[in-house]
């Protein structure tokens, strides 16, 4: 047994965990910043900066323009209450997320040897799935051990007061547990469904992982079910995997009935009601009724549509972030909706820049015919998640999408250049 390759794989999983989840540990700086010197040193040592700029120049130029716009927008914000929130999330997307993602995808092609005979894409996806599996395992451990979760939220993580006092959600060793963590786990669950549809090999392992991922979604951020639902529709209507989907759904249904009939379920009744509120509220919204399991998410979102006050604000925005308290006054209300926050902050100009970035990424993914599944997952998840909150910025879920995106583009480039090694220079 080659112990070295397992050690390297473990180190890479650690790096991927930090890159994706970036848990805010008390007493420590941003963990991604601690690894950035290694990332940039690697890129410079292997002369990868030119390749990065060559392959992703349009995306990088757009992120630079978005960052410059937010810089100018915040300079004009003169009332002293701006937290520079948009400037920070866009600037760090440029200097943190993009180089770190390219570092990981190159490591997977240059250094990673597990599993044997796998393609670069398979190795990248497997590393991501292992990372999300460990995150889900931590979530389940914290869920069944409230005292350990109390230590995590009060002693280890730099958690908000809301997270510390919330008994229904917020179980995990990660940042933004109430939003992007669920989307990350939902994306991993969607990929698991895809793998299960491709054959029965490792079906039991995939199924156990799927269950853990679904639990980690339902006790943290129900928006994470969006990628799962998107993949379900894709498998049924595009790949015609109806039997597999019914088979997996049947097993999950039986397990759910057994679980809900147990004493264990009674102990977690409120958490279960909150988690399944996603489905009852969605059904209520579609049927025109209202959910009886808690606040109506769709109704709340409908009350958060806040539009700019004048023509100038429509064009370049007001500079205010509707999500942050103290950024607005008078009759302007708080809003979570990503499209509304982006429009109100930077107007049509800012929203257009963001949508141009997403469009370029979507078009490039569509052109990768063997990865059309990710094109579908990317487009519909971005739309839904950007309704729920500001999705297009440097947080866990967008970093994961960026990682897979850059990996698929890079590996496609490597395949072409291996066939024509002198055809392209950079």
C-alpha positions as CSV (number, residue, x, y, z in Angstrom):
1,X,0.0,0.0,0.0
2,X,1.3,3.4,-1.0
3,X,0.8,5.4,2.2
4,X,2.2,8.6,0.6
5,X,-0.7,9.0,-1.8
6,X,-3.2,8.6,1.0
7,X,-1.4,11.2,3.1
8,X,-1.4,13.6,0.1
9,X,-5.1,12.9,-0.4
10,X,-5.8,13.7,3.2
11,X,-3.9,17.0,3.0
12,X,-5.8,17.9,-0.2
13,X,-9.2,17.1,1.5
14,X,-8.1,19.4,4.4
15,X,-7.3,22.2,1.9
16,X,-10.6,21.7,0.0
17,X,-12.5,21.8,3.3
18,X,-10.9,25.1,4.2
19,X,-11.5,26.5,0.7
20,X,-15.2,25.5,0.6
21,X,-16.4,25.8,4.2
22,X,-13.8,28.2,5.7
23,X,-15.0,27.8,9.3
24,X,-14.5,31.0,11.4
25,X,-12.5,29.7,14.3
26,X,-12.2,31.9,17.4
27,X,-8.7,33.4,17.9
28,X,-7.6,32.7,14.3
29,X,-7.6,34.8,11.2
30,X,-9.5,33.8,8.0
31,X,-8.3,30.3,7.5
32,X,-8.1,30.8,3.7
33,X,-5.7,33.6,4.2
34,X,-3.4,31.2,6.2
35,X,-3.2,28.9,3.1
36,X,-3.0,31.7,0.5
37,X,0.9,32.0,0.6
38,X,1.1,28.2,-0.2
39,X,-1.5,28.7,-3.0
40,X,0.3,31.6,-4.6
41,X,3.7,30.0,-4.1
42,X,2.5,26.9,-5.9
43,X,1.0,28.9,-8.8
44,X,4.2,30.9,-9.2
45,X,6.6,27.9,-8.8
46,X,4.8,25.9,-11.6
47,X,4.3,29.0,-13.7
48,X,0.5,28.6,-13.7
49,X,-0.4,32.3,-13.5
50,X,-0.2,32.7,-17.2
51,X,-2.3,29.6,-17.8
52,X,-4.9,30.9,-15.3
53,X,-5.1,34.2,-17.1
54,X,-5.2,32.6,-20.5
55,X,-8.1,30.2,-19.6
56,X,-10.2,32.5,-17.5
57,X,-9.3,36.0,-18.7
58,X,-12.9,37.1,-19.4
59,X,-14.1,35.9,-16.0
60,X,-11.2,37.6,-14.3
61,X,-11.7,40.9,-16.2
62,X,-15.3,40.9,-15.2
63,X,-14.5,40.2,-11.5
64,X,-12.0,43.1,-11.7
65,X,-14.6,45.4,-13.2
66,X,-17.2,44.3,-10.6
67,X,-14.6,45.0,-7.8
68,X,-13.7,48.4,-9.3
69,X,-17.4,49.3,-9.5
70,X,-18.0,48.4,-5.9
71,X,-14.9,50.4,-4.9
72,X,-16.2,53.5,-6.7
73,X,-19.7,52.9,-5.4
74,X,-18.4,52.8,-1.8
75,X,-16.2,55.9,-2.2
76,X,-19.4,57.7,-3.1
77,X,-21.2,56.3,0.0
78,X,-20.7,59.2,2.3
79,X,-23.1,58.8,5.2
80,X,-20.6,56.8,7.3
81,X,-22.7,53.6,7.7
82,X,-21.3,51.5,4.9
83,X,-19.6,48.3,5.9
84,X,-17.9,47.9,2.5
85,X,-19.6,44.5,2.4
86,X,-19.9,44.3,-1.4
87,X,-16.4,45.5,-1.9
88,X,-15.0,42.9,0.4
89,X,-16.9,39.9,-1.1
90,X,-16.0,40.9,-4.6
91,X,-12.4,41.8,-3.9
92,X,-11.8,38.5,-2.0
93,X,-13.4,36.6,-4.8
94,X,-10.6,37.9,-7.1
95,X,-7.6,37.4,-4.7
96,X,-8.8,34.3,-2.8
97,X,-11.4,32.2,-4.5
98,X,-10.1,32.2,-8.1
99,X,-6.5,31.4,-7.4
100,X,-7.3,28.9,-4.7
101,X,-9.7,27.0,-7.0
102,X,-7.1,26.8,-9.7
103,X,-4.6,25.6,-7.2
104,X,-6.9,22.7,-6.2
105,X,-7.8,21.7,-9.8
106,X,-4.2,21.6,-10.8
107,X,-3.2,19.6,-7.8
108,X,-5.9,17.1,-8.8
109,X,-4.4,16.7,-12.2
110,X,-0.7,16.9,-11.2
111,X,-0.4,15.3,-7.8
112,X,-3.6,13.3,-6.9
113,X,-3.4,9.6,-7.6
114,X,-6.6,8.4,-6.1
115,X,-8.7,6.7,-7.2
116,X,-6.4,4.8,-9.6
117,X,-7.1,5.1,-13.3
118,X,-9.7,7.8,-12.7
119,X,-9.9,10.9,-14.9
120,X,-9.0,14.4,-13.6
121,X,-12.7,15.3,-13.4
122,X,-13.5,12.1,-11.4
123,X,-10.7,12.8,-8.9
124,X,-11.9,16.4,-8.4
125,X,-15.5,15.3,-7.8
126,X,-14.4,12.5,-5.5
127,X,-12.3,14.9,-3.4
128,X,-15.3,17.3,-3.2
129,X,-17.7,14.5,-2.2
130,X,-15.3,13.2,0.5
131,X,-15.0,16.7,1.9
132,X,-18.8,17.2,2.0
133,X,-19.2,13.8,3.5
134,X,-16.9,14.7,6.4
135,X,-18.8,18.0,6.9
136,X,-22.1,16.1,7.0
137,X,-20.6,13.7,9.5
138,X,-19.7,16.6,11.8
139,X,-23.2,17.9,11.4
140,X,-24.8,14.6,12.5
141,X,-22.4,14.3,15.4
142,X,-23.4,17.8,16.6
143,X,-27.1,17.1,16.1
144,X,-27.1,14.0,18.3
145,X,-24.9,15.6,20.9
146,X,-26.3,19.0,22.0
147,X,-23.5,19.6,24.5
148,X,-20.9,19.1,21.8
149,X,-22.8,21.5,19.5
150,X,-22.9,24.1,22.4
151,X,-19.1,23.8,22.6
152,X,-18.8,24.2,18.8
153,X,-21.0,27.3,18.7
154,X,-19.7,29.0,21.9
155,X,-16.1,27.9,22.2
156,X,-14.8,27.0,18.8
157,X,-16.6,28.9,16.1
158,X,-16.9,32.7,16.0
159,X,-20.6,32.3,15.8
160,X,-23.2,35.0,15.8
161,X,-25.5,35.4,18.8
162,X,-28.4,34.1,16.7
163,X,-26.5,30.9,15.9
164,X,-25.5,30.4,19.5
165,X,-29.1,30.6,20.7
166,X,-30.7,28.8,17.8
167,X,-31.8,25.3,18.8
168,X,-33.4,24.3,15.5
169,X,-30.5,24.9,13.1
170,X,-26.9,25.7,12.9
171,X,-25.1,22.3,13.2
172,X,-21.7,22.2,11.6
173,X,-18.1,23.3,11.4
174,X,-18.4,25.8,8.6
175,X,-19.3,29.4,7.8
176,X,-22.7,30.7,6.7
177,X,-24.5,27.6,8.1
178,X,-27.9,29.2,7.5
179,X,-27.4,29.6,3.7
180,X,-24.4,28.5,1.6
181,X,-23.6,25.5,3.7
182,X,-26.9,23.9,2.8
183,X,-26.3,24.8,-0.9
184,X,-22.9,23.1,-0.8
185,X,-24.3,19.9,0.7
186,X,-27.2,20.1,-1.7
187,X,-24.8,20.2,-4.7
188,X,-22.9,17.3,-3.3
189,X,-26.2,15.4,-2.8
190,X,-27.2,16.2,-6.4
191,X,-23.8,14.8,-7.7
192,X,-24.4,11.6,-5.6
193,X,-27.8,11.2,-7.3
194,X,-26.1,11.5,-10.6
195,X,-23.5,8.8,-9.7
196,X,-26.2,6.5,-8.4
197,X,-28.0,6.9,-11.8
198,X,-24.9,5.8,-13.7
199,X,-24.7,2.3,-12.2
200,X,-25.1,0.1,-9.1
201,X,-21.4,0.2,-8.2
202,X,-20.9,1.6,-4.7
203,X,-24.7,2.2,-4.4
204,X,-24.8,1.5,-0.7
205,X,-21.9,3.9,0.0
206,X,-23.5,6.6,-2.1
207,X,-26.9,6.0,-0.5
208,X,-25.5,6.4,3.1
209,X,-23.6,9.5,2.0
210,X,-26.8,10.9,0.4
211,X,-28.8,10.4,3.7
212,X,-26.1,12.2,5.7
213,X,-26.0,15.1,3.2
214,X,-29.8,15.4,3.3
215,X,-29.8,15.6,7.1
216,X,-27.1,18.3,7.0
217,X,-29.2,20.3,4.6
218,X,-32.5,20.0,6.6
219,X,-31.0,21.0,9.9
220,X,-29.2,24.1,8.5
221,X,-30.5,25.6,5.3
222,X,-33.4,24.2,3.4
223,X,-32.5,26.2,0.3
224,X,-29.9,23.4,-0.1
225,X,-32.7,21.2,-1.5
226,X,-32.8,23.3,-4.6
227,X,-29.8,21.5,-6.3
228,X,-31.3,18.1,-5.3
229,X,-34.6,18.9,-6.9
230,X,-33.0,20.3,-10.0
231,X,-30.9,17.1,-10.4
232,X,-34.0,15.0,-9.8
233,X,-35.9,16.7,-12.6
234,X,-32.8,16.4,-14.8
235,X,-32.4,12.7,-14.2
236,X,-36.1,12.0,-14.8
237,X,-36.8,14.2,-17.8
238,X,-33.4,14.4,-19.6
239,X,-31.7,11.1,-18.7
240,X,-34.9,9.2,-18.3
241,X,-33.6,7.5,-15.1
242,X,-37.2,7.1,-13.7
243,X,-36.6,3.6,-12.2
244,X,-33.5,4.6,-10.3
245,X,-35.2,7.7,-9.0
246,X,-38.2,5.7,-7.8
247,X,-36.0,3.0,-6.3
248,X,-33.9,5.5,-4.3
249,X,-37.0,7.5,-3.3
250,X,-38.7,4.3,-2.1
251,X,-35.8,3.4,0.1
252,X,-35.7,6.9,1.5
253,X,-39.4,6.8,2.1
254,X,-39.3,3.6,4.0
255,X,-36.4,4.9,6.1
256,X,-38.3,8.1,6.8
257,X,-41.4,6.3,7.9
258,X,-39.4,4.1,10.3
259,X,-37.5,7.1,11.6
260,X,-40.7,9.1,12.2
261,X,-42.2,6.2,14.1
262,X,-39.2,6.0,16.5
263,X,-38.7,7.6,19.9
264,X,-35.6,9.4,18.5
265,X,-37.8,11.4,16.1
266,X,-40.0,12.5,18.9
267,X,-37.0,14.0,20.6
268,X,-36.2,16.1,17.5
269,X,-39.8,16.9,16.6
270,X,-39.4,20.7,16.3
271,X,-36.2,20.4,14.2
272,X,-38.0,17.9,11.9
273,X,-41.0,20.1,11.5
274,X,-38.8,23.1,10.6
275,X,-36.8,21.0,8.1
276,X,-39.8,19.6,6.3
277,X,-41.4,23.0,6.3
278,X,-39.5,23.6,3.0
279,X,-41.8,21.0,1.3
280,X,-45.0,22.1,2.9
281,X,-44.4,25.7,2.1
282,X,-43.4,24.9,-1.5
283,X,-46.6,22.8,-1.9
284,X,-48.6,25.6,-0.3
285,X,-47.1,28.2,-2.7
286,X,-47.8,26.0,-5.8
287,X,-51.3,25.2,-4.7
288,X,-52.1,28.8,-3.6
289,X,-52.5,27.9,0.1
290,X,-50.4,28.7,3.1
291,X,-48.1,26.5,5.3
292,X,-49.1,25.7,8.8
293,X,-45.6,24.7,9.9
294,X,-44.1,28.1,10.5
295,X,-43.3,31.4,8.7
296,X,-44.3,31.4,5.1
297,X,-40.9,31.8,3.3
298,X,-42.4,32.7,0.0
299,X,-44.7,35.3,1.6
300,X,-41.8,36.8,3.5
301,X,-39.7,37.1,0.3
302,X,-42.7,38.8,-1.4
303,X,-42.6,41.5,1.2
304,X,-38.8,42.1,0.6
305,X,-39.1,43.6,-2.9
306,X,-37.6,47.0,-2.4
307,X,-37.0,49.1,-5.6
308,X,-34.7,52.1,-6.1
309,X,-36.1,55.5,-5.3
310,X,-35.0,57.5,-8.4
311,X,-33.5,57.2,-11.9
312,X,-29.9,57.6,-10.7
313,X,-30.3,54.8,-8.1
314,X,-31.8,52.6,-10.8
315,X,-28.6,53.1,-12.9
316,X,-25.8,53.0,-10.4
317,X,-27.6,52.2,-7.1
318,X,-27.7,53.9,-3.7
319,X,-24.6,52.1,-2.2
320,X,-26.7,50.6,0.6
321,X,-27.0,46.9,1.4
322,X,-30.6,46.1,2.3
323,X,-29.5,43.1,4.2
324,X,-27.5,45.1,6.8
325,X,-29.2,46.9,9.6
326,X,-28.4,50.6,9.7
327,X,-27.9,50.8,5.9
328,X,-31.3,52.2,5.2
329,X,-33.8,54.6,6.8
330,X,-37.3,55.8,6.6
331,X,-39.8,53.5,4.9
332,X,-37.1,51.3,3.2
333,X,-37.3,47.8,4.6
334,X,-34.8,45.0,5.1
335,X,-34.4,42.5,2.3
336,X,-32.7,39.1,1.8
337,X,-33.4,38.8,-1.9
338,X,-30.1,38.7,-3.9
339,X,-31.4,40.4,-7.0
340,X,-33.0,43.2,-5.0
341,X,-29.9,43.7,-2.8
342,X,-27.7,43.9,-5.9
343,X,-30.0,46.2,-7.8
344,X,-30.5,48.5,-4.8
345,X,-26.8,48.6,-4.0
346,X,-25.3,49.1,-7.5
347,X,-28.3,49.6,-9.9
348,X,-28.6,48.1,-13.3
349,X,-24.9,48.6,-14.0
350,X,-23.8,46.3,-11.1
351,X,-26.6,43.7,-11.8
352,X,-25.6,43.6,-15.5
353,X,-22.0,43.0,-14.6
354,X,-22.9,40.1,-12.3
355,X,-25.3,38.6,-14.9
356,X,-22.7,38.9,-17.6
357,X,-20.3,36.9,-15.4
358,X,-22.9,34.2,-14.8
359,X,-23.8,34.1,-18.5
360,X,-20.2,33.6,-19.7
361,X,-19.8,30.8,-17.2
362,X,-23.1,29.2,-18.3
363,X,-22.2,29.4,-22.0
364,X,-18.8,27.8,-21.4
365,X,-20.4,25.0,-19.4
366,X,-23.0,24.4,-22.1
367,X,-20.2,23.9,-24.7
368,X,-18.8,21.1,-22.6
369,X,-21.1,18.5,-23.9
370,X,-20.1,15.7,-21.4
371,X,-20.9,18.0,-18.5
372,X,-24.3,19.3,-19.5
373,X,-25.6,18.1,-16.1
374,X,-23.5,20.7,-14.4
375,X,-24.7,23.4,-16.8
376,X,-28.3,22.6,-15.7
377,X,-27.4,22.5,-12.0
378,X,-25.4,25.7,-12.3
379,X,-28.0,27.8,-14.1
380,X,-31.1,26.8,-12.0
381,X,-29.3,26.9,-8.7
382,X,-27.8,30.3,-9.3
383,X,-31.2,31.7,-10.2
384,X,-33.0,30.2,-7.2
385,X,-30.2,30.8,-4.7
386,X,-29.8,34.4,-5.8
387,X,-33.5,35.0,-5.0
388,X,-32.9,33.7,-1.5
389,X,-29.8,35.8,-0.9
390,X,-26.8,37.4,-2.5
391,X,-25.3,34.3,-4.2
392,X,-22.8,35.7,-6.6
393,X,-19.9,36.5,-4.3
394,X,-17.2,34.8,-2.2
395,X,-19.0,32.4,0.0
396,X,-19.0,28.6,0.3
397,X,-21.6,27.6,-2.3
398,X,-20.3,30.0,-5.1
399,X,-16.7,28.9,-4.3
400,X,-17.8,25.2,-4.8
401,X,-19.4,26.1,-8.2
402,X,-16.3,28.0,-9.2
403,X,-14.1,25.1,-8.3
404,X,-16.1,22.6,-10.4
405,X,-16.4,25.1,-13.2
406,X,-12.7,25.9,-13.3
407,X,-11.9,22.2,-13.0
408,X,-14.0,21.2,-16.0
409,X,-12.7,24.0,-18.2
410,X,-9.1,23.3,-17.2
411,X,-9.3,19.5,-17.8
412,X,-11.0,20.1,-21.1
413,X,-8.1,22.3,-22.1
414,X,-5.6,19.7,-21.0
415,X,-7.3,17.0,-23.1
416,X,-7.1,19.3,-26.2
417,X,-3.5,20.2,-25.6
418,X,-2.4,16.6,-25.1
419,X,-3.8,15.8,-28.5
420,X,-2.2,19.0,-30.0
421,X,0.7,19.9,-27.7
422,X,2.0,22.8,-29.8
423,X,-1.3,24.2,-31.0
424,X,-1.8,26.7,-28.1
425,X,0.7,29.0,-26.4
426,X,0.1,31.2,-23.5
